[in-house]
Amino acid sequence: MIVPKGFFPQEDTGFLIGVTEAATDTSFEAMKVRQQALVEVLKSDPAIDYINSTVGSGGPNPTANYGRLFIALKPQKERDSAIAVIGRLRQKARQIPGMQAFFQSIQNLNIGGRISKSQYQYADAERRHRSRFIASRRKCATRSRRCRACSTSPPTSTSRTRR
């Protein structure tokens, strides 16, 4: 018996999302060429109905060296499972030099709102940052003077310096 690992079981919705990434010094034009080459390679898979591709900063892409793929699969009767298709797409994506591609099946029920390269993210760093921010705000509120973190200017001082 195989027990699936994960919070929710994986669904085969017929849609996949792909995140592509190149080196940080990759220009928009170079990324566009690589992404187009990847799309051409992926379209040869018999399970794919169509692909929507975006490259460059804006929307969910933080910088020019990132891209997104929205992949619609053919009906389940005409193709393998989404997991098998993802395995094939990963193999095909390795043919494109200078780019990494990450694929996952789009789920009907998601936890969180971020689009990422993996299904789950470990967010401990965010929690630590948030707790430090809250602690600094509490400390600031207890002081008589306000600090720059509160977005207010400190009160003007009228004291004189002795010479």
C-alpha positions in Angstrom: 0.0 0.0 0.0 1.4 3.4 -0.9 0.4 6.3 1.3 0.6 9.7 -0.5 2.7 12.4 1.2 1.1 15.8 1.4 -1.5 17.9 3.0 -4.1 17.2 0.3 -4.1 14.5 -2.3 -3.0 15.6 -5.8 -5.7 16.1 -8.3 -5.5 15.8 -12.1 -7.3 19.0 -13.1 -5.9 18.9 -16.7 -3.9 22.1 -16.1 -0.2 22.5 -15.2 1.8 25.5 -14.3 5.5 25.9 -15.1 8.0 28.3 -13.7 11.2 28.9 -15.7 14.3 30.5 -14.4 17.7 31.4 -15.9 20.8 33.1 -14.5 20.2 36.4 -12.9 22.2 38.3 -15.6 20.0 36.9 -18.3 18.4 39.7 -20.4 14.8 39.8 -21.4 15.6 39.0 -25.0 17.7 36.0 -24.1 15.0 34.7 -21.8 12.4 35.2 -24.5 14.4 33.1 -26.9 14.9 30.3 -24.4 11.3 30.3 -23.3 10.1 30.1 -27.0 12.5 27.2 -27.6 11.1 25.5 -24.5 7.5 26.0 -25.6 8.3 24.4 -29.0 9.9 21.4 -27.3 7.0 21.0 -24.9 4.3 21.3 -27.6 5.6 18.1 -29.2 4.2 16.1 -26.2 1.0 14.3 -27.2 -0.8 15.2 -24.0 -0.6 19.0 -24.4 -3.5 20.9 -25.9 -2.1 24.4 -25.7 0.5 26.5 -23.8 0.4 30.1 -22.6 3.9 31.6 -22.0 5.0 34.8 -20.3 8.5 36.1 -19.7 10.0 39.1 -17.9 9.2 41.1 -14.8 5.7 42.0 -13.9 2.7 40.1 -12.6 4.0 37.0 -10.8 7.5 37.2 -12.3 9.9 39.1 -10.0 12.6 39.8 -12.6 13.4 39.4 -16.3 15.1 36.0 -15.8 11.8 34.4 -14.8 9.0 33.0 -16.9 5.6 31.3 -16.5 3.9 28.6 -18.5 0.2 27.7 -18.3 -0.2 24.3 -19.9 -3.6 22.9 -20.7 -3.7 19.1 -21.2 -6.0 17.1 -23.5 -9.0 15.3 -21.9 -8.0 12.4 -19.5 -9.2 9.8 -21.9 -6.6 11.0 -24.5 -3.5 11.2 -22.3 -1.5 9.8 -19.4 -1.9 11.1 -15.8 -0.7 14.6 -15.0 2.1 13.1 -12.9 3.4 11.1 -15.9 3.1 14.1 -18.2 5.0 16.3 -15.7 7.8 13.6 -15.7 8.0 13.8 -19.5 8.0 17.6 -19.5 10.9 17.7 -17.0 12.9 15.5 -19.3 12.2 17.6 -22.3 12.9 20.9 -20.5 16.4 19.7 -19.8 17.2 20.0 -23.5 17.1 23.8 -23.2 20.5 25.1 -22.0 20.8 27.9 -19.5 17.3 27.5 -18.1 15.6 25.4 -15.4 11.9 24.6 -15.5 9.7 23.5 -12.6 6.2 22.0 -13.3 3.3 21.2 -11.0 -0.4 20.3 -11.4 -2.8 23.1 -10.7 -5.0 22.1 -7.8 -8.6 23.1 -7.1 -7.8 23.7 -3.4 -4.6 25.7 -2.6 -3.1 26.7 0.7 -1.6 30.2 0.4 -1.7 32.6 -2.5 1.8 32.5 -3.8 2.9 31.0 -7.1 6.2 29.3 -6.6 8.4 26.6 -8.0 7.1 24.0 -5.7 3.9 22.9 -4.2 4.9 23.8 -0.6 7.2 26.5 0.9 8.9 26.6 4.2 8.1 30.1 5.5 10.0 30.2 8.8 12.1 33.2 7.7 9.0 35.2 7.1 7.6 34.4 10.5 10.9 35.5 12.2 10.9 38.8 10.2 7.2 39.4 11.1 7.9 38.8 14.9 10.9 41.1 14.9 8.8 43.8 13.2 6.0 43.4 15.7 8.5 43.6 18.6 10.1 46.7 17.3 6.7 48.4 16.9 5.8 47.5 20.5 9.2 48.9 21.8 8.6 52.1 19.7 5.1 52.6 21.1 6.5 52.4 24.7 9.1 55.1 24.1 8.4 58.8 24.6 10.0 59.5 21.2 8.9 57.8 18.0 11.4 56.2 15.7 11.7 56.2 11.9 10.1 52.8 11.7 6.8 54.5 12.8 7.0 56.8 9.8 6.9 59.9 12.0 9.6 62.3 12.6 11.2 62.6 16.0 10.3 65.7 18.0 12.5 68.7 17.5 15.1 69.3 20.2 15.7 72.7 21.8 18.7 71.7 23.9 22.0 73.5 23.3 25.4 72.0 23.2 28.1 73.4 25.5 31.5 74.4 24.1 
